[in-house]
Amino acid sequence: MNPIKKLAGQTAIYGLSSIVGRLLNYLLVPLYTRVFLPAEYGVVTEIYAYVSFLNVVLTYGMETGFFRFFQTESNKKSVYSTILVSLLISSSVFTLICILFSQSIANVMGYANHSEYITWFAIIISIDAVTSIPFALLRVQNKALKFVFIRLINIGVNIGLNVFFIIICPHLIKSSNPLIHNAISSVYNPEIGVGYVFISNLFASVITLILLLPYLTGFKFDYSLWKKIIKYSLPLLIVGLAGIINETFDRILLKHLLPDKSTAMAQLGIYGACYKISILMTIFIQTFRFAAEPFFFAEAKKSESRDIYAEVLKYFVITCSIIFLGIMMYFDFVKLFVGKEFYSGLHIVPILLLANMCLGVYYNLSIWYKLTGKTVFGAYLSVFGAVVTLILNFWWIPIYGYTGSAWATFFCYFLIMVASYFIGQKYYPVNYNLLRILSYILISVFLYFLSIIINIQTLVYRIFINSILFFSFLVLIYLLERKKIIKAVN
């Protein structure tokens, strides 16, 4: 099978769970931004920023380490069980510490009245860390359907409970029927409010753990193998930590760096909600990564592997450019997914879309240090990006607010993308078609700015003109790539 076609197929299968899940979660944004005030949604935004950071800490690069050593070691069961035991131990210790010191941690974070948040998320994060390896095993064994099934169950439980607690319960508790009122009162407390977002997540994670119990067996620990894996993986922890600083630390810093503390949580909520609009780009990047990492390692032994990597990047950029242009050309509809109280932040969406495109390109380029074993360079690049992120956020947030955070995100991803390309060409040269890749990005951005310059006020006419621009871009891609597209399809 054509390797590009194979990767596209795997991306589509993995994408089912991610796309459906993200879209369903995406549909929660209109709910959250209409039920919760911006300041309340700011709590959700901040808490999940910490969660993203701690998820990286508790997996400490072991997922990528698993892919690497599962391919190279003869005793694959030992690789799996050793990594699983390592994560079980570290996650258990983390959970115990968080439970014992939940009140102290809550005081430091500014949630003194909600120490239960700490306990809930300690359990959620630990379960996610442990289950990441069974999920990785399903990926490496090409059991994509089972992977998707379990992911969709997790998503379904989370969405269902959100709807139950946030929409159904507040309605039913007002019922004049005493049986209904008493039944709902036994499971629902209006004072918990935004906490039900977190409770829903907790239940979904527990269900996922139960479904993966058949894979949590055979606990054998090979210390000598573990030392080799940890030596490979620890630099990736630095990569992950620095990367998560780039991705989410702005949402942690905003509350502390915005000059007006009285509106800080509201501004954080607006930023977090508008960040969600760029989710279609994030969905594609995430689904691509699920399929691409094991794919890249599997293709590495082939003589034409570097040509394949070059083609993958080109089609990746084409897809990202289409997503960017599609969102911005139909932004009149896309923006309806957030409440009107959040519209003041819509101007950051194109910035974040382009930032995430740069991040996706960086993920493609980063395969060079994973294949060559030079993961320390991944650490260097991510630390460089983290430094850029921190400097620009500390500089721009007090001046420009969350708009400064958006631009800091863009420049961070752009710079590490460029740096990774030039360093990678030295250690693992790949003949990327830079002219074609850059042309697609620049043309999509040009068409977006052209639509702004035309600035038709009437919605129907504006959508008509934007559609012409969007489909012109699709036709251009087809004309330039038609031979390879036809070959890939056949």
C-alpha positions in Angstrom: 0.0 0.0 0.0 1.2 3.6 -0.7 2.7 4.7 2.6 1.1 8.1 2.4 -2.3 6.5 1.8 -1.7 4.2 4.7 -0.8 7.1 7.0 -3.9 9.0 5.8 -6.1 6.0 6.6 -4.6 5.6 10.1 -5.0 9.3 10.7 -8.7 9.0 9.6 -9.3 6.1 12.0 -7.6 7.7 15.0 -9.2 10.9 14.0 -12.7 9.5 14.4 -12.3 9.4 18.2 -10.4 12.6 18.4 -12.6 14.6 15.8 -15.9 13.3 17.2 -14.7 13.8 20.7 -13.3 17.2 20.2 -16.3 18.3 18.2 -18.6 17.1 21.0 -16.4 18.9 23.5 -16.4 21.8 21.1 -20.2 21.8 21.4 -19.8 22.2 25.1 -18.2 25.5 24.6 -21.4 27.2 23.6 -23.0 25.6 26.7 -20.2 26.8 29.0 -20.0 30.3 27.5 -23.7 30.7 28.0 -24.2 29.1 31.4 -21.0 30.2 33.1 -19.8 33.8 33.4 -16.4 34.6 31.8 -14.8 34.5 35.3 -16.3 31.1 36.0 -15.1 29.7 32.7 -11.7 31.2 33.6 -11.6 28.6 36.4 -12.0 25.8 33.9 -9.4 27.3 31.6 -6.8 27.7 34.4 -7.4 24.3 36.0 -7.0 22.5 32.6 -3.8 24.4 31.9 -2.3 22.9 35.1 -3.7 19.5 34.1 -1.9 19.6 30.7 1.4 20.5 32.5 1.1 17.7 35.0 0.1 15.1 32.3 3.5 15.7 30.8 5.3 15.4 34.1 3.6 12.1 35.1 4.3 10.4 31.7 7.9 11.7 31.6 8.5 10.8 28.0 7.6 7.1 28.5 5.1 7.0 25.7 7.6 7.9 23.0 10.1 5.7 24.8 7.7 2.8 24.5 7.4 3.3 20.7 11.2 3.4 20.4 12.0 0.3 22.5 9.0 -1.7 21.4 10.5 -1.5 17.9 14.1 -2.3 18.9 13.9 -4.7 21.8 13.3 -8.4 21.3 11.4 -8.9 24.5 8.4 -6.6 23.8 6.4 -7.8 26.8 9.2 -6.7 29.1 9.3 -3.2 27.5 5.5 -2.8 28.0 5.4 -4.1 31.6 8.5 -2.2 32.7 7.1 1.1 31.5 3.7 0.3 32.9 5.0 -0.5 36.4 7.1 2.7 36.4 4.1 4.8 35.6 1.9 3.0 38.2 4.4 3.7 40.9 5.0 7.3 40.1 1.3 8.0 39.6 0.4 6.4 42.9 2.9 8.5 44.8 1.7 11.6 43.1 -2.0 10.9 43.9 -1.1 10.2 47.6 0.8 13.4 48.0 -2.0 15.5 46.4 -4.6 14.0 48.6 -2.6 14.5 51.8 -1.8 18.1 50.9 -4.9 19.0 49.0 -5.8 22.0 51.2 -2.4 23.5 51.1 -2.2 23.1 47.3 -5.6 24.7 46.9 -4.6 27.6 49.1 -1.6 28.3 46.9 -3.7 28.1 43.7 -6.3 30.4 45.0 -9.0 27.8 45.5 -9.0 27.6 49.2 -12.7 26.7 49.3 -12.4 23.9 46.8 -9.7 21.6 47.9 -11.7 18.8 46.4 -10.6 20.0 43.0 -7.1 18.9 43.8 -8.1 15.4 44.8 -10.3 15.0 41.8 -7.6 16.1 39.3 -4.9 14.1 41.1 -6.9 10.9 40.3 -7.7 12.1 36.7 -4.1 12.9 35.9 -2.8 9.7 37.4 -5.3 7.5 35.5 -4.5 9.4 32.2 -0.8 8.7 32.8 -1.2 5.0 33.4 -3.6 4.4 30.6 -1.4 6.2 28.1 0.7 3.0 27.7 -2.2 0.6 27.0 -3.4 3.2 24.5 0.1 3.3 23.0 0.1 -0.5 22.8 -3.2 -0.5 20.9 -1.6 2.1 18.5 1.6 0.1 17.9 -0.4 -3.1 17.3 -2.6 -1.2 14.8 -5.8 -1.9 16.9 -7.2 1.4 15.9 -10.8 0.4 16.2 -10.4 -0.7 19.8 -8.5 2.5 20.5 -11.3 4.5 19.0 -14.0 2.5 20.8 -12.5 3.2 24.2 -11.8 6.8 23.4 -15.4 7.3 22.3 -16.8 5.7 25.5 -14.6 8.1 27.5 -16.0 11.0 25.5 -19.6 9.9 25.6 -19.5 9.5 29.4 -17.9 12.9 29.8 -20.3 14.7 27.5 -23.3 12.9 28.9 -22.5 13.8 32.5 -21.8 17.4 31.5 -25.3 17.6 29.9 -26.9 15.9 32.9 -25.4 18.1 35.5 -25.3 21.4 33.7 -28.5 21.3 31.7 -30.9 18.6 33.0 -30.4 18.8 36.7 -30.8 22.6 37.1 -34.1 22.2 35.2 -35.4 19.2 37.0 -34.5 20.4 40.5 -37.1 23.1 40.0 -39.8 20.5 39.4 -43.0 20.8 41.5 -43.1 16.9 41.6 -41.6 16.0 44.9 -40.3 12.6 43.7 -38.3 14.2 40.8 -37.1 17.0 43.0 -35.9 14.7 45.8 -34.3 12.3 43.3 -32.3 15.1 41.6 -31.4 16.7 45.0 -29.8 13.5 46.1 -27.2 13.6 43.2 -27.0 17.4 42.4 -25.9 20.4 44.4 -26.3 23.7 42.6 -23.4 25.2 44.7 -20.9 22.9 43.0 -21.5 24.8 39.8 -18.5 24.6 37.5 -17.2 21.7 39.6 -19.5 19.4 37.7 -17.3 19.9 34.6 -14.5 18.3 36.6 -16.7 15.6 38.1 -17.7 14.5 34.6 -14.1 14.2 33.6 -13.3 12.1 36.7 -16.1 9.6 36.0 -15.0 9.4 32.3 -11.4 8.6 33.3 -12.5 5.9 35.8 -14.6 4.2 33.1 -11.6 4.3 30.7 -9.4 2.7 33.3 -12.0 -0.1 33.8 -12.2 -0.7 30.1 -8.4 -1.0 29.9 -8.0 -3.4 32.9 -7.3 -6.4 30.6 -4.1 -4.6 29.5 -3.0 -3.8 33.1 -1.5 -7.3 33.8 1.8 -9.0 33.9 3.6 -6.6 36.2 7.3 -7.4 35.7 10.0 -4.8 36.1 13.4 -5.0 34.3 15.6 -2.5 36.0 18.4 -2.6 33.4 15.9 -2.1 30.6 14.2 0.7 32.6 17.5 2.5 32.8 17.9 2.5 29.1 14.4 3.6 28.5 14.6 6.4 31.1 17.8 7.6 29.6 16.1 7.9 26.2 12.8 9.3 27.7 14.0 11.9 30.2 15.1 14.4 27.6 11.7 14.0 26.2 10.3 15.0 29.6 12.1 18.3 29.2 10.8 18.5 25.7 7.3 17.9 27.0 7.6 20.3 29.9 9.0 23.1 27.7 6.3 22.3 25.1 3.5 22.5 27.6 4.8 25.8 28.8 4.6 26.9 25.2 1.1 25.5 24.8 -0.7 26.3 28.1 1.5 28.4 30.5 0.0 31.7 29.1 -3.3 30.7 30.7 -1.6 30.2 34.0 0.3 33.5 33.8 -2.6 35.7 32.6 -4.3 35.8 36.0 -1.1 37.0 37.7 0.2 39.4 35.0 -2.9 41.3 33.9 -2.9 44.7 35.5 -6.6 44.7 36.5 -7.0 41.9 38.9 -10.7 42.4 39.2 -11.3 41.3 35.6 -8.4 38.9 35.3 -10.4 35.7 35.6 -13.0 37.1 33.1 -10.2 37.9 30.6 -8.7 34.4 31.1 -12.2 32.9 30.4 -12.5 35.0 27.2 -9.0 33.9 26.1 -9.7 30.3 26.8 -13.0 30.3 25.0 -11.6 31.9 21.9 -8.6 29.6 22.0 -11.1 26.8 21.6 -12.3 28.1 18.2 -8.9 27.1 16.8 -9.7 23.6 17.9 -10.2 22.3 14.3 -6.5 22.8 13.6 -5.6 21.3 16.9 -7.9 18.2 16.2 -6.1 17.5 12.9 -2.6 17.9 14.5 -3.5 15.6 17.4 -5.0 12.9 15.1 -2.0 13.2 12.8 0.3 12.7 15.7 -1.5 9.6 16.9 -0.9 7.9 13.5 2.3 9.6 12.5 4.6 8.7 15.4 4.4 4.9 15.0 4.3 5.4 11.2 7.5 7.4 11.1 9.4 4.8 13.2 8.0 1.9 11.1 9.0 3.6 7.8 12.5 4.6 9.0 14.1 1.3 7.8 13.0 1.8 4.2 15.4 3.4 1.7 12.8 5.9 0.5 11.8 6.9 4.0 13.1 10.5 3.7 11.2 11.1 0.5 8.1 9.8 2.3 8.7 12.2 5.2 9.0 15.1 2.7 5.7 14.2 1.1 4.0 13.8 4.4 5.0 17.3 5.5 3.7 18.8 2.2 0.3 17.2 2.5 0.2 18.1 6.2 0.7 21.8 5.3 -1.9 21.6 2.5 -4.5 20.3 5.0 -3.6 22.9 7.7 -3.9 25.7 5.1 -7.3 24.4 4.0 -8.4 24.3 7.7 -7.1 27.8 8.4 -8.8 29.3 5.3 -12.0 27.4 5.9 -12.4 28.6 9.4 -11.6 32.2 8.6 -13.7 32.4 5.4 -16.8 31.1 7.3 -16.0 32.9 10.6 -19.4 34.4 10.8 -20.7 30.9 11.6 -17.7 29.7 13.5 -17.9 32.5 16.1 -21.4 31.5 17.1 -19.9 28.7 19.1 -19.1 31.1 21.9 -21.4 33.4 23.7 -21.6 37.1 22.9 -19.8 38.0 26.1 -16.7 36.3 24.7 -16.7 38.1 21.3 -14.1 40.6 22.4 -11.4 38.0 22.0 -12.3 36.8 18.5 -9.4 38.7 16.9 -6.9 36.3 18.3 -8.3 33.3 16.4 -6.3 33.7 13.2 -3.1 34.2 15.2 -3.7 31.0 17.1 -4.6 29.0 14.0 -1.3 30.0 12.3 0.6 29.3 15.6 -0.8 25.8 15.7 0.1 25.3 12.1 3.7 26.1 12.9 3.5 23.7 15.8 2.2 20.9 13.6 5.1 21.5 11.1 7.5 21.3 14.0 6.0 17.9 15.0 6.7 16.7 11.5 10.3 18.1 11.5 11.0 16.7 15.0 11.2 13.1 13.8 14.9 13.7 13.0 16.0 13.7 16.6 13.7 10.8 17.6 15.0 8.6 14.8 18.7 9.5 15.4 18.3 9.1 19.2 19.4 12.8 19.7 16.5 13.6 21.9 18.5 16.1 23.8 18.1 18.4 20.8 14.4 18.2 21.3 15.0 19.4 24.8 17.1 22.2 23.6 14.5 23.3 21.1 11.6 23.1 23.5 13.5 25.0 26.2 14.3 27.6 23.7 10.6 27.9 22.9 9.7 28.0 26.5 12.2 30.9 27.1 10.6 32.8 24.2 7.1 32.1 25.5 8.0 33.3 29.1 9.8 36.4 28.0 7.1 37.5 25.6 4.3 36.7 28.0 5.9 38.6 30.8 6.6 41.5 28.5 3.4 41.6 26.5 0.6 40.5 28.8 0.8 43.7 31.1 0.7 45.8 27.9 -1.6 43.9 25.4 -3.4 41.5 27.7 -4.3 38.1 26.2 -3.6 39.4 22.7 0.1 39.5 23.7 -0.3 35.8 24.8 -1.6 34.9 21.4 1.3 36.6 19.6 3.8 35.0 22.0 2.4 31.6 21.1 2.8 32.3 17.4 6.4 33.5 17.7 7.4 30.6 19.9 6.1 28.0 17.5 7.4 29.8 14.5 10.9 30.1 15.9 11.2 26.5 17.1 9.9 25.3 13.7 12.6 27.2 11.9 15.3 26.2 14.3 14.3 22.5 14.1 14.4 22.6 10.3 18.0 23.9 10.1 19.4 21.7 12.8 17.6 18.7 11.4 19.0 19.2 8.0 22.5 18.9 9.5 21.9 15.6 11.3 19.1 14.0 9.3 18.7 15.8 5.9 15.3 15.5 4.2 14.6 17.2 0.9 11.5 19.1 1.8 9.8 21.0 -1.0 10.0 24.3 0.8 8.9 26.4 -2.1 5.6 24.5 -2.5 5.1 24.4 1.3 5.6 28.1 1.8 3.5 29.0 -1.2 0.5 27.1 0.2 0.8 28.9 3.5 1.3 32.3 2.1 -1.5 32.0 -0.5 -4.0 30.9 2.2 -3.0 33.9 4.4 -3.1 36.3 1.4 -6.7 35.1 0.6 -7.7 35.7 4.2 -6.4 39.2 4.1 -8.0 39.8 0.7 -11.4 38.8 2.2 -10.8 41.4 5.0 -9.8 44.1 2.5 -12.9 43.5 0.3 -14.9 43.9 3.6 -18.5 43.3 2.3 -21.0 44.2 5.0 -23.9 42.1 3.8 -23.6 38.6 5.2 -24.9 36.7 2.2 -22.6 38.5 -0.3 -19.7 38.2 2.1 -20.1 34.4 2.4 -20.5 34.2 -1.4 -17.2 36.0 -2.1 -15.4 34.1 0.7 -16.6 30.8 -0.8 -15.2 31.8 -4.2 -11.8 32.6 -2.6 -11.9 29.3 -0.6 -12.8 27.1 -3.5 -10.3 28.8 -5.7 -7.6 27.7 -3.2 -8.9 24.1 -3.4 -8.8 24.2 -7.2 -5.2 25.6 -7.1 -4.1 22.7 -4.9 -5.7 20.2 -7.1 -4.1 21.6 -10.2 -0.7 21.6 -8.7 -1.0 18.2 -7.0 -3.5 16.3 -9.2 -1.0 13.7 -10.4 0.1 12.7 -6.9 -3.4 12.9 -5.6 -4.8 10.6 -8.3 -1.9 8.2 -7.8 -2.4 8.1 -4.0 -6.1 7.5 -4.3 -5.6 4.7 -6.8 
